[in-house]
Amino acid sequence: MDTVSLLMGAVIASIVWICVVPWSKLARLREFDAQRDEPGTE
């Protein structure tokens, strides 16, 4: 493989990583808020 293909793969992987990681953290935060808001958990 040539260098351009490697760079393109790295750029695509970086973009996917930047998009996926915040969504997974947001889902975890929503789950935490749901647990905190349930009555009787405190």
N, C-alpha and C positions, 0 to 999 in steps of 0.2 A: 504494500500500500504506500501511496505517496504521502507527503507531509500535509498537503491540502486536505486530503480525506481524513487524516488524523485530527487536524484542527477543527474541521467541520463536525466530526463526531464529538469532540470535546465541548464545542460550543452548544450543540444540541443537548448533550448530557447536562451541561450547566444550567441551561434554560429549564429543562425538565426538573432538575433538582430544586431550583429556585421556586418553581410553581408548586411542586408536590410537598415540600417540607412545611411551608406556612399553612397549607390546607390541613395537613395531619395535626399540626399544633392547634389549629382552630377547632378541629373536631374534638380533640382532647380537652380543650378549654370549655367547649359546650357541654361535654360530658361531666366535667367537674362542676360547672354551674348547675346542671340538672340535679346532681347528687346533693349539692349544698342547699338547693331550694326545696328539696323534699321535706315535708313535715315529719317530725319524729326522729330525724337523724342527729339532732343536737342533744 
